[in-house]
């Protein structure tokens, strides 16, 4: 919060992992654009549809959370992609969760 940065973390929950992001830590001037939020929401919903994360995911626009990620490596990949997206770089998100046809 002191650095006005988006908070992103992964957390072990039993055999699975959770990815979390909170934009409130970046201060009141940090807003996720509608286009970025739509892209993140669509990616998270694809992950839910593919059974990579649990159904009860939070899809923004301020707080994002994905439970049930199978392993730490995938959780780290998703966290990094989410972090980049929240700073307006959607390419890592598109690589981690390719858009459907």
C-alpha positions as CSV (number, residue, x, y, z in Angstrom):
1,X,0.0,0.0,0.0
2,X,2.8,2.4,0.8
3,X,4.1,2.0,-2.7
4,X,0.7,2.3,-4.3
5,X,1.1,-1.1,-6.0
6,X,-1.5,-3.7,-6.9
7,X,-1.4,-6.6,-4.4
8,X,-1.0,-10.0,-6.1
9,X,-0.3,-13.3,-4.2
10,X,-0.7,-17.0,-4.3
11,X,-1.6,-19.1,-1.3
12,X,-1.6,-22.8,-0.7
13,X,-4.9,-24.3,0.4
14,X,-4.5,-27.9,1.0
15,X,-3.5,-29.7,-2.2
16,X,-4.6,-26.7,-4.3
17,X,-3.6,-23.0,-4.7
18,X,-5.4,-19.7,-4.7
19,X,-4.5,-16.6,-6.8
20,X,-5.5,-13.2,-5.4
21,X,-5.2,-9.6,-6.6
22,X,-6.5,-6.5,-5.0
23,X,-6.3,-3.1,-6.8
24,X,-7.3,-1.1,-3.7
25,X,-3.7,-1.3,-2.4
26,X,-2.7,0.8,-5.4
27,X,-4.6,3.8,-4.2
28,X,-7.6,5.7,-5.4
29,X,-6.0,6.8,-8.6
30,X,-5.5,3.2,-9.9
31,X,-8.5,2.1,-11.9
32,X,-8.9,-1.0,-14.0
33,X,-10.2,0.0,-17.4
34,X,-13.4,-1.6,-18.7
35,X,-11.5,-3.3,-21.5
36,X,-8.9,-4.8,-19.2
37,X,-11.6,-5.9,-16.7
38,X,-13.6,-7.5,-19.5
39,X,-10.4,-9.4,-20.6
40,X,-9.6,-10.6,-17.1
41,X,-13.2,-11.6,-16.4
42,X,-13.4,-13.6,-19.7
43,X,-10.1,-15.3,-18.9
44,X,-11.2,-16.3,-15.4
45,X,-14.5,-17.6,-16.8
46,X,-12.6,-19.7,-19.4
47,X,-10.6,-21.1,-16.5
48,X,-13.8,-22.0,-14.7
49,X,-15.3,-23.5,-17.8
50,X,-12.1,-25.6,-18.2
51,X,-12.3,-26.7,-14.5
52,X,-8.9,-25.1,-13.8
53,X,-10.3,-22.9,-11.1
54,X,-13.4,-23.3,-8.9
55,X,-16.8,-21.9,-9.8
56,X,-16.8,-19.2,-7.1
57,X,-14.1,-17.0,-8.6
58,X,-14.1,-13.2,-8.0
59,X,-13.8,-11.4,-11.4
60,X,-13.2,-7.8,-10.4
61,X,-13.2,-5.0,-11.1
62,X,-11.4,-4.3,-7.8
63,X,-10.7,-7.7,-6.3
64,X,-9.9,-10.9,-8.2
65,X,-9.6,-14.4,-6.7
66,X,-9.3,-17.9,-8.2
67,X,-9.5,-21.0,-5.9
68,X,-8.7,-24.5,-6.9
69,X,-5.6,-24.1,-9.0
70,X,-4.0,-27.5,-9.3
71,X,-0.3,-26.7,-8.7
72,X,2.0,-23.9,-7.6
73,X,3.6,-23.4,-11.1
74,X,0.2,-22.7,-12.7
75,X,-0.8,-20.5,-9.8
76,X,2.4,-18.4,-10.3
77,X,1.8,-18.2,-14.0
78,X,-1.8,-17.0,-13.5
79,X,-0.7,-14.5,-10.8
80,X,2.0,-13.0,-13.1
81,X,-0.4,-12.8,-16.0
82,X,-3.1,-11.2,-13.8
83,X,-0.5,-8.7,-12.4
84,X,0.6,-7.7,-16.0
85,X,-3.1,-7.3,-17.1
86,X,-3.8,-5.1,-14.1
87,X,-1.0,-2.8,-15.5
88,X,-2.6,-2.9,-19.0
89,X,-0.4,-5.6,-20.5
90,X,-2.8,-8.4,-21.7
91,X,-0.2,-10.4,-23.6
92,X,0.8,-12.7,-20.6
93,X,-2.8,-13.3,-19.8
94,X,-3.6,-14.2,-23.4
95,X,-0.6,-16.7,-23.3
96,X,-1.7,-18.2,-20.0
97,X,-5.4,-18.4,-20.9
98,X,-5.7,-18.3,-24.7
99,X,-8.9,-16.6,-26.0
100,X,-11.4,-19.1,-27.4
101,X,-12.3,-19.4,-31.1
